[in-house]
Amino acid sequence: MLDLRQIRENSDQVQTALAKRGTYDLAPLLALDRQQRQIETVRSQLQARSNDIGKQVGLAIKAGAAPNGPEVAALKESGNRVKAELQTLEPQERELKAQIEAFLLTLPNVPSDTTPVGADETENVEVRRWGEDYQPQHTIQPHWEIGETLGILDFKRAAEKIAQSRFVTLIGAGAALERALISFMLDRHTQAGYQEIMPPYLVNSAALTASGQLPKFAEESFQCREDDLWLTPTAEVPLTNLHRDDILTDDQLPIHYCAYTPCFRREAGSYGKDTRGLIRLHQFNKVEMYKFVHPDTSFDELEALVADAEDILQKLKLPYRVLALCTGDLGFSSGKTYDLEVWMPSANRYREISSCSNCLDFQARRANIRFKSAGQKGTQYLHTLNGSGLAIGRTMAAILENYQEANGSVRVPEVLQPYLGREYL
């Protein structure tokens, strides 16, 4: 959430920054804010008048006026009129505050100064590449075809017998490979200093709002309609809310968490895209990295976060590239984002496998997560960062293609062989 005071005092600057992301008009919000503050001023004056009348009643009685006499009655009548006005203004002010809150919840984060300006994903900036794009001499089958040939992926029965389209059943070595990837990623991240968390997979509406998922992405999430619970779209949601409404001390920062969760998304706006394979499922597994950090260090922490995601790809020896997302492709809560894209030889292109973002104080403000520095009276909002480390299904897809051999077998990456106890799938 953006700071209302910052918007009020620097509206042109905020409007210009938001214009880099799209069309956002702050004028209605500023009008609501003026109305609310005007009513607040009148209400404060009336409250002071009411308090003064109460004191006058006490002084009059103390001076000898009869409690039921005309002087006291006149003061009380005046006080009642003031209270009646207050009773009219208070609900108006509550309604205006609710409208302001609702408006603020729809505004995305302001891009950082170092985020490239651009209209859409075509203007993202490539930062670097690692590994050579795999150009095999033999024909590479798409991952879903080789997976079905090997008998480790079953999309048909998942769709027709168990759920619906965009679900998969992993079988035998496929299930073992998924489990091995989860364990390998968590092991690497905990060795790097992240504390492992296993959160609930159901989250409430307040948790989704605090992390920036609601109200904007309601149609993307699966809701348990009889309860105030939703299937988590990403471990970012429960990890954000581990410290909701907390006041930490600066010596507790930074806090680094990692978590494996299944993730559930409707993919409502992606019909016709990636309808085959593991790239865009309604249910997928992901290992998430999350950081609560001091504002002064958040951009350094972002670079370290990206390096930790890259470490997984490098250990798996999967070619990838790093992109700095432009303002038009930036996620709702992010101020700056790097995407990691892994090489998919069957398509002869890179595909997103991780997104690492610095959300600045945007989520912390929504979740009311603050910290206090020693020797200082006040508190301030910390910064939050999140990154996939990695999306498991997409990693499996990359392995099935990049490690595919001419005879149709798939070699297991060396670092995963101790987890699987085999060299080939």
QUIGISUL-V706370 format. One record per run of one state. SS is the DSSP state (alpha for helix, beta for strand, coil for the rest). FROM is the first residue (numbers start at 1). TO is the last residue. If there is no record, write none. Layout:
ss->SS from->FROM to->TO
ss->SS from->FROM to->TO
//
This chain:
ss->coil from->1 to->3
ss->alpha from->4 to->9
ss->coil from->10 to->10
ss->alpha from->11 to->19
ss->coil from->20 to->26
ss->alpha from->27 to->62
ss->coil from->63 to->69
ss->alpha from->70 to->106
ss->coil from->107 to->120
ss->alpha from->121 to->123
ss->coil from->124 to->124
ss->beta from->125 to->130
ss->coil from->131 to->142
ss->alpha from->143 to->150
ss->coil from->151 to->152
ss->beta from->153 to->154
ss->alpha from->155 to->162
ss->coil from->163 to->168
ss->beta from->169 to->170
ss->coil from->171 to->172
ss->alpha from->173 to->191
ss->coil from->192 to->194
ss->beta from->195 to->197
ss->coil from->198 to->201
ss->beta from->202 to->203
ss->coil from->204 to->204
ss->alpha from->205 to->211
ss->coil from->212 to->217
ss->alpha from->218 to->220
ss->coil from->221 to->222
ss->beta from->223 to->224
ss->coil from->225 to->228
ss->beta from->229 to->231
ss->coil from->232 to->234
ss->alpha from->235 to->241
ss->coil from->242 to->246
ss->beta from->247 to->249
ss->alpha from->250 to->252
ss->coil from->253 to->254
ss->beta from->255 to->264
ss->coil from->265 to->282
ss->beta from->283 to->293
ss->coil from->294 to->294
ss->alpha from->295 to->315
ss->coil from->316 to->319
ss->beta from->320 to->324
ss->coil from->325 to->326
ss->alpha from->327 to->329
ss->coil from->330 to->335
ss->beta from->336 to->344
ss->coil from->345 to->348
ss->beta from->349 to->358
ss->coil from->359 to->361
ss->alpha from->362 to->367
ss->coil from->368 to->369
ss->beta from->370 to->372
ss->coil from->373 to->379
ss->beta from->380 to->381
ss->coil from->382 to->382
ss->beta from->383 to->391
ss->alpha from->392 to->402
ss->coil from->403 to->403
ss->beta from->404 to->404
ss->coil from->405 to->409
ss->beta from->410 to->411
ss->coil from->412 to->413
ss->alpha from->414 to->420
ss->coil from->421 to->423
ss->beta from->424 to->424
ss->coil from->425 to->425
//
